[in-house]
């Protein structure tokens, strides 16, 4: 506890000092401009990035050089590169006043950090430039984001625009907010009105905003001809008993359906689904652009792990690609608590398809370009066993196990002195369990979570008695894709650097095939 207080106190002091500098200048009648705030933040990042601890920062997952990261924002392809912006507090690895961080990539695996892109310098975003999206128009990149203020117990959230011709230096629209209280339908909460998602269709621009009203959560639809002047169209989708607020809506057309992604808060728990207090869900359906409404399926959970939230998707060529915050609200953020100077990362981007109303997810193909030599094992497994060459903390492990003569099969990951995280398939219940109870550093959770921050269970049916899964480890993260991608489970697991073992066990006998590759991104 003393260590916890010492480090959290240090980060709070750093954040307060940064705020004091900005407020001090404002009090002198010389407030920082946004350009000055961005420059100051980037100087701080450059100076402090060299002091962060790298032991749990992934090699092929985007994470901040220093400070705090949460939701991906403005996922877009612009001028020959993928751009990802993200919620960013550069001055401490805690959830503070939000900037937008920025990184670019040519292949969605290897990222170049560009520091802070926009800063909270205006009256409408003084307490944070919250989540949003991005779109290109006439060679210019537009960011649309939520401006957040919370003063004297009054919280206001509005939608705002910043733009750039080079995709690096941004200027805020002088007539922000572009969507404020005057464009809210009656009964909608201005205190919970956030996370705009924009797209173009037939020369017009459409925007979703997540919000709530008494007794229901909903998404609102807006329309514009120029991204600057908006009109309210309709309540796009509204449901009761579906969480008290919907965050981070995103829409893409893929596999012949309009795929809607949402992040509901306090979605009702099901037998196995929605065990986290904050969920990430999808629906398949159809947008009626005439009425401005969405007719869709029941919500299904996108990822059955412990750490996956606020997904955002884009369409690029024939592919729909999604990433998300690889963490969760209400948790203990172990790297920050251990004094590592950073917190948060994004999931490995995934290619999405929909088959018969079900979402399938597979890692972006470019990850294979970073595989090292393949270690291949074929064996008849009974009991517990390790295999030479099958270990590591930054690896891909593909497993095929014929369980026709087995009752249960497990793979233990990050195995070390007294620690492990375990994936288990149980044939009787037809479920997969991901359990990090024995990880080296415990992760606490919101008390309202059925998962308790420790374990998730997912229903899964074998094909002809065979279990297939592809596992990606990256120092502190586990992402598992089952079969053709019909089930995904993502979780963090913090362990000593010596915990690099992989152990297989079987109740009964299983014929197994294993492929293992190191993943090297330099």
ROPA-755541 format. One record per residue (C-alpha): residue in three letters; y negated, x, z negated. Coordinates in steps of 0.5 Angstrom, whole numbers, padded with zeros to 4 digits, always signed. Each point is the difference from the previous one (the first is absolute). Layout:
N
ALAYXZ...
This chain:
522
UNK+0000+0000+0000UNK-0005+0006-0001UNK+0002+0003+0006UNK-0002-0007+0003UNK-0006-0001-0003UNK-0003+0007+0001UNK+0001-0001+0008UNK-0002-0007+0001UNK-0006+0002-0004UNK-0001+0006+0004UNK+0000-0005+0006UNK-0005-0005-0003UNK-0005+0005-0002UNK+0000+0003+0008UNK-0001-0007+0002UNK-0005-0002-0005UNK-0004+0007+0002UNK+0000-0002+0007UNK-0002-0007-0001UNK-0006+0003-0004UNK-0002+0004+0005UNK-0001-0005+0005UNK-0003-0005-0005UNK-0005+0005-0002UNK-0002+0001+0007UNK-0001-0007+0000UNK-0004+0000-0006UNK-0005+0005+0003UNK-0001-0004+0006UNK+0004+0004+0004UNK+0007-0003+0001UNK+0005+0003+0004UNK+0001-0002+0007UNK+0007-0001+0002UNK+0000+0006+0004UNK-0002+0004-0006UNK+0006-0004-0004UNK+0005+0002+0005UNK-0002+0007+0001UNK+0000+0001-0008UNK+0007-0003+0000UNK+0003+0004+0005UNK-0003+0006-0003UNK+0003-0002-0007UNK+0007-0001+0004UNK+0000+0007+0003UNK-0002+0003-0006UNK+0005-0003-0004UNK+0006-0001+0004UNK+0002+0007-0001UNK+0001-0002-0007UNK+0005-0005+0001UNK+0008+0000-0002UNK+0004-0001+0006UNK+0007-0001-0003UNK+0000-0007+0001UNK-0005-0001+0006UNK+0005-0001+0006UNK+0000+0004+0006UNK+0000-0005+0006UNK-0003-0006-0004UNK-0008-0001+0000UNK-0003+0002-0007UNK-0007+0001-0002UNK-0002+0008-0001UNK-0003-0002-0006UNK-0001-0007-0004UNK+0003-0007+0001UNK+0002-0003+0006UNK+0003-0008+0000UNK+0000-0005+0006UNK+0000+0003+0008UNK-0006-0003+0003UNK-0003+0001+0007UNK+0007+0002+0003UNK-0002+0001+0008UNK+0001+0004+0006UNK-0006+0003+0002UNK-0002+0005+0005UNK+0007+0003+0001UNK+0002+0000-0008UNK+0002-0005-0005UNK-0005-0001-0005UNK+0002-0002-0007UNK-0005-0002-0005UNK+0001-0001-0008UNK-0003-0002-0006UNK-0002+0006-0003UNK-0003+0002-0007UNK-0001+0008+0001UNK-0003+0002-0006UNK+0006-0002-0005UNK+0007-0002+0001UNK-0001-0007-0003UNK-0002-0007+0003UNK-0008+0001+0000UNK-0005-0002+0005UNK+0003+0000+0007UNK-0002+0004+0006UNK+0004+0000+0006UNK+0004+0007+0002UNK+0002+0002+0007UNK+0005+0003+0003UNK+0003+0001+0007UNK+0006+0002+0004UNK+0003+0000+0007UNK+0007-0002-0002UNK+0000-0004-0007UNK+0003+0006-0004UNK-0004+0006+0000UNK-0007-0002-0003UNK-0007+0003+0000UNK-0005-0001-0005UNK-0007-0002+0001UNK-0002-0002-0007UNK-0005-0006-0001UNK-0002-0004+0005UNK-0004-0005-0003UNK-0003-0001-0007UNK-0003-0005-0005UNK-0007+0001+0001UNK-0003-0008+0001UNK-0001-0005-0004UNK+0005-0004+0003UNK+0006+0005-0001UNK-0003+0004-0006UNK+0006-0001-0004UNK+0005+0002+0006UNK+0001+0000+0007UNK+0007-0004+0000UNK+0005-0001+0005UNK+0000-0002+0007UNK+0001+0001+0007UNK-0002+0004+0006UNK-0001-0002+0008UNK-0003+0004+0006UNK-0005-0004+0004UNK-0003+0003+0006UNK+0002+0007-0002UNK-0003-0001-0007UNK+0004+0000-0006UNK-0001-0006-0005UNK+0002+0000-0007UNK+0000-0007-0004UNK+0000+0001-0007UNK-0001-0004-0007UNK-0006+0001-0004UNK+0001+0000-0007UNK-0005-0001-0006UNK+0002-0002-0007UNK-0006-0001-0004UNK-0002-0003-0007UNK+0007-0004+0001UNK-0002-0002+0007UNK+0005+0002+0006UNK-0002-0001+0007UNK+0004+0003+0006UNK-0003-0001+0007UNK+0003+0003+0007UNK-0004+0006+0003UNK+0000+0004+0006UNK-0001+0008+0001UNK+0000+0003+0007UNK+0001+0007+0003UNK+0000+0003+0007UNK+0004+0006-0001UNK+0005-0003-0005UNK-0002+0004-0006UNK-0007-0001-0002UNK-0002-0007-0001UNK-0006-0004-0001UNK+0000-0007-0004UNK-0003-0006+0004UNK-0007-0001-0002UNK+0001-0008-0001UNK+0006+0000-0004UNK+0003-0004-0003UNK+0003-0003+0006UNK+0004-0005-0004UNK-0003-0002-0006UNK+0000-0006-0005UNK-0003-0005+0006UNK+0006+0001+0004UNK+0005-0002-0006UNK+0003-0007+0001UNK-0001-0004-0007UNK+0004+0001-0006UNK+0002+0008+0003UNK-0001+0005-0005UNK-0006+0005+0001UNK+0003+0004-0005UNK+0007+0001+0004UNK-0002+0000+0007UNK+0003+0007+0003UNK+0003+0004+0005UNK-0002-0002+0007UNK+0005+0001+0005UNK-0003+0000+0007UNK+0003+0000+0007UNK-0002-0002+0007UNK+0003-0006+0005UNK-0003-0002+0007UNK-0006+0004-0001UNK-0002-0003-0007UNK+0001+0003-0007UNK+0004-0004-0006UNK+0000+0002-0007UNK+0004-0002-0006UNK-0002+0001-0007UNK+0004-0001-0006UNK-0002-0005-0006UNK+0002-0005-0005UNK-0003-0007-0002UNK+0002-0004-0007UNK+0008-0001+0001UNK+0001+0003+0007UNK+0000+0007+0003UNK-0003+0000+0007UNK-0002+0004+0006UNK-0006-0002+0004UNK-0002+0001+0008UNK-0006+0003+0003UNK-0002+0001+0007UNK-0006+0004+0003UNK-0002+0002+0007UNK-0003+0007-0002UNK+0003+0002-0007UNK-0006-0001-0003UNK-0002-0007+0000UNK+0006-0005-0003UNK+0001-0007+0000UNK+0006-0003-0005UNK+0005-0004+0004UNK+0005-0002-0005UNK+0005+0001-0006UNK+0005+0004+0004UNK+0006-0001-0005UNK+0000-0003-0007UNK+0005-0001-0005UNK+0002-0002-0007UNK+0005+0003-0005UNK-0001+0007+0005UNK-0004+0004-0005UNK-0007-0001-0002UNK-0003+0005+0005UNK+0002+0002+0006UNK-0003+0008+0002UNK+0000+0004+0006UNK+0002-0005+0006UNK+0002+0003+0006UNK+0003-0003+0007UNK+0003+0003+0006UNK+0004-0003+0006UNK+0007+0003+0000UNK+0007-0002+0003UNK-0003-0007+0002UNK-0003-0002-0006UNK-0007+0000-0004UNK+0002+0005-0006UNK-0004-0001-0006UNK+0000+0005-0006UNK-0003-0002-0007UNK+0000+0003-0007UNK+0000-0006-0005UNK-0002+0001-0007UNK+0005-0003-0005UNK+0005-0003+0005UNK+0006-0004-0003UNK+0006+0004-0002UNK+0006-0002+0004UNK+0007+0002-0001UNK-0001+0007+0003UNK-0006+0000+0003UNK-0007+0001-0002UNK+0001+0003-0007UNK-0006+0004+0000UNK-0006-0003-0002UNK-0004+0002+0006UNK+0005-0002+0007UNK-0001+0002+0007UNK+0003-0006+0004UNK+0000-0002+0008UNK+0001-0006+0003UNK+0001-0002+0008UNK-0003-0005+0004UNK-0005-0002+0004UNK-0008+0000+0000UNK-0003-0006+0003UNK-0007+0003+0003UNK-0003-0007+0001UNK+0001-0003-0007UNK-0001+0007-0003UNK+0007-0001-0004UNK+0006+0004-0001UNK+0007-0004+0000UNK+0005+0005-0003UNK+0007+0001-0004UNK+0001+0001-0007UNK-0002+0006-0003UNK+0005+0006+0000UNK-0001+0007-0004UNK-0001+0006+0004UNK+0003+0005-0004UNK+0004-0001-0006UNK-0002+0006-0003UNK-0004+0002-0006UNK-0006+0003+0003UNK-0003-0003+0007UNK-0006-0004+0000UNK-0006-0002+0005UNK+0003+0001+0007UNK-0004+0000+0006UNK+0003+0000+0007UNK-0003+0002+0007UNK+0003-0001+0007UNK+0000+0006+0004UNK+0003+0000+0007UNK+0007-0004-0001UNK+0001+0002-0007UNK-0003-0004-0007UNK-0001+0005-0005UNK-0001-0001-0007UNK-0002+0004-0006UNK-0001-0001-0008UNK-0002+0002-0006UNK+0006+0004-0003UNK-0002-0002-0007UNK-0001-0007-0004UNK-0006-0003-0005UNK+0002+0000-0008UNK+0004+0007+0000UNK-0001+0006-0003UNK-0002+0005+0005UNK+0004+0006-0002UNK-0003+0006+0004UNK-0007-0002-0003UNK+0003-0001-0007UNK+0003+0007+0001UNK-0007+0003+0002UNK+0002+0001+0007UNK-0007-0002+0003UNK+0002-0005+0005UNK+0004-0007+0000UNK+0002-0004+0006UNK+0003+0001+0007UNK+0002-0005+0006UNK+0007-0002+0002UNK+0003+0004+0006UNK-0002-0005+0006UNK+0005-0004+0003UNK+0001-0004+0006UNK+0001-0007+0000UNK+0004-0005+0004UNK+0002-0007-0002UNK+0007-0003+0002UNK+0001-0008-0001UNK-0005+0000-0005UNK+0002+0006-0004UNK-0004+0006-0001UNK+0003+0007+0002UNK-0003+0007-0002UNK+0001+0007+0002UNK-0004+0006-0001UNK-0004+0003+0006UNK+0004+0004+0005UNK-0005+0006-0001UNK+0003+0001-0007UNK+0007+0003+0004UNK-0005+0005+0003UNK+0000+0004-0007UNK+0007+0000-0001UNK+0004+0006-0002UNK+0007+0002+0002UNK+0005-0006-0002UNK+0005+0001-0005UNK+0006-0005+0002UNK+0005-0002-0005UNK+0006-0004+0001UNK+0005-0002-0006UNK+0004-0005-0004UNK-0003-0001-0006UNK+0003-0002-0007UNK-0004+0001-0006UNK-0006+0004-0001UNK-0002+0006+0005UNK-0005+0005+0002UNK+0000+0003+0007UNK-0003+0007+0002UNK-0006+0000+0004UNK-0002-0007-0002UNK-0005+0000-0005UNK-0008+0001+0000UNK-0007-0003-0002UNK-0002-0001+0007UNK+0005-0002+0005UNK+0003-0006+0004UNK+0007-0002-0002UNK+0004-0005+0005UNK+0006-0003-0003UNK+0006-0004+0003UNK+0005-0003-0005UNK+0006-0004+0001UNK+0001-0004-0006UNK+0006-0004+0002UNK+0004+0003-0006UNK-0006+0001-0005UNK-0003-0005-0005UNK-0006+0004-0001UNK-0004+0006+0003UNK-0006+0004-0002UNK-0004+0006+0002UNK-0004+0004-0006UNK-0007+0003+0003UNK-0004+0005-0004UNK+0006+0002-0004UNK-0002+0005-0005UNK+0001+0002-0008UNK+0000-0007-0003UNK-0003-0004+0006UNK+0001-0004+0006UNK-0002-0006+0004UNK+0006-0004+0003UNK+0002-0004+0006UNK+0006-0005-0001UNK+0003-0005+0004UNK+0005-0005-0003UNK+0005-0004+0004UNK+0001-0005-0005UNK-0007-0002+0000UNK-0002+0002+0007UNK-0006+0004-0003UNK-0004+0006+0000UNK-0003+0003-0006UNK-0005+0005+0000UNK-0001+0003-0008UNK-0005+0005-0002UNK+0001-0001-0007UNK+0003+0007-0001UNK-0006+0004+0004UNK-0003+0006-0004UNK-0006-0004-0001UNK+0000-0007-0002UNK-0005-0005+0004UNK-0002-0006-0004UNK-0002-0007+0003UNK-0004-0006-0001UNK+0004-0004-0005UNK+0000-0006+0005UNK+0005+0004+0005UNK+0007-0002+0000UNK+0001+0007+0002UNK-0003+0003-0006UNK-0002+0006+0005UNK+0007+0002-0001UNK+0005-0003+0005UNK+0001-0005+0006UNK+0005-0004+0003UNK+0001-0002+0007UNK+0005-0005+0003UNK+0004+0004+0006UNK+0006-0002+0004UNK+0004+0006+0003UNK+0002+0000+0008UNK+0008+0000+0000UNK+0000+0003-0007UNK-0005+0006+0002UNK-0006+0002-0004UNK-0005+0004+0004UNK-0007+0003-0002UNK-0005+0005+0001UNK-0003+0003-0006UNK-0007+0004+0001UNK-0002+0004-0007UNK-0006+0003+0000UNK-0001+0004-0007UNK-0002-0006-0004UNK+0002-0006+0005UNK+0006-0004+0002UNK+0000-0004+0007UNK+0007-0003+0002UNK+0001-0004+0006UNK+0006-0004+0001UNK+0004-0002+0006UNK-0004-0001+0006UNK-0006+0000-0005UNK+0001-0007-0003UNK-0001+0002-0007UNK-0005+0005-0002UNK-0001+0003-0008UNK-0005+0005-0002UNK-0001+0003-0006UNK-0004+0006-0004UNK+0004+0004-0004UNK-0003+0006-0004UNK+0005+0006-0002UNK+0000+0007-0002UNK+0000+0004+0007UNK+0007+0003-0002UNK+0002-0007+0001UNK+0003+0000+0007UNK+0007-0002+0000UNK+0003-0006+0003UNK+0007-0002-0002UNK+0004-0006+0003UNK+0005-0004-0004UNK+0005-0006+0002UNK+0004-0005-0004UNK+0006+0000+0004UNK+0000+0004+0007UNK-0005+0001+0005UNK+0000+0003+0007UNK-0007+0003+0000UNK-0004+0004+0005UNK-0006+0004-0002UNK-0006+0003+0004UNK-0005+0004-0004UNK-0006+0003+0003UNK-0006+0004-0003UNK-0007-0003+0002UNK-0005+0005+0001UNK-0007-0001+0002UNK-0005+0006-0001
